C-alpha cells in the first residue's frame, strides 16, 4: 500500500544561499507498506535550485496514487520499473524518489542489496565533510577542533568577498591541524579577471578544490577559468543535467563534480552516465539538497554507490534542523556506516511533522 505525506521542518536559523534565505524545508514522502516491508522515499524540490515545485510534485503524485499502488504492488522486474518511470514527468526530484523506492522494493523481494543492480561496489563506510561558517578566527578554530575530534578531516568554507582574510584564517587552521583538507565554495563570486591573483593566495594550502570559482558561459570560458586559477576546481550548480556532466567531463576530465541527486533524476540514469564517464568514480562527490533524514539516506546510498570512496561527501546537513523525522547519522571516525541503510522495516517516524496528502493515511 502506498501512502503520501507532506513534511515541514523548520531550520535552527535561516539558511542563507546565494539565491535566497530558507526558514524551513518541505517535501513529499512516499511510503510503501505491507506485512513484510516499510520503505520511504522523498521528493523535495528546493526553490531556486529545482526546476519543478512542491505543488507540481505533490499534485502529480496525488493524482496518480492509484497508478503508484498498482505498479508497486505488482511483481515487476527491473526493466519494467525503468519503462514505468518513463511514463512519469521528467521532474528530477520525482524521478529520483520513484526510482529509489522502486529499487528498494525490488531488492527486498529478491532478497539482495539494491547495489547488486549496478556495476559498482558499495562503499561500506562513507566519509563526510563539515561546513564551517566565516566567523572570527577563534570561533573557526573551535569548530574545526570539535569536528576533528569526531574524525572529520575535510572542511568546506563559504568564500566571502575578502579572499585574503579567508586565506589567513585557513593558514591558522592548517597550522593547528596539518592533516585536514579544505574545500572553498566561491559560488561563482570570484571575478574572472582576478583569478590569476586570487589563486596564489591559496596555493600553499591543502586545498582539495575550489567550488564554482566564477561564472562561465561556455566550455572555453570554463577551461580558461581552470587555467587561470591553477587550483583544482569543482563544478556543482552549473552542471544541472547528465548531458552537461558528460560535456564537462569530456573537456576537463580533471574537474571534480559535486552531484545533488535530487537535481539529476533517476538513479539508474545517473549510475549509467557516471559509469560511462568515470567507471572508477574518481572525483565524484555527492551532496544533499537539504532534505530530511529520509532524503539524506537516499543521498548516502548514492554516495556509497557512485561517489569517490576516497573523498568526503556532503551529508552532514541534519544539524541545520531544529528536529528531524528520524535521528541523524551516527558518525564514527569521520564516516557513516552503510550497513544499516537497507533495513526492511522502517524506523519510527516523528509523525508530528507530517500531514497526509489526499487524506491518505497508513
Secondary structure, DSSP 8 states (H G I E B T S, - for coil): -EEEEEEEEEEEEEEE-SS-EEEEEEEEEEEEE-SS-EEEEEE---TTT-SS-HHHHHHHHHHTHHHHHHHHTS---HHHHHHHHTTS---HHHHHHHHHHHHHHHHHHHTS-GGGGSSS---SEEEB-EEE----HHHHHHHHHHHHTTT--EEEEE--S-HHHHHHHHHHHHHH-TT-EEEEE-TTBS-GGGHHHHHHHHTTS-EEEEES-B--SSHHHHHHHHHHH-S-EEE-TT--SHHHHHHHHHH-TT-EEEE-GGGT--HHHHHHHHHHH-TT-TTEEEB--S--HHHHHHHHHHHHHHS-TTS-BB---GGGBSS-SS----EETTEEE-TTTT-SS-----GGGEEEGGG---
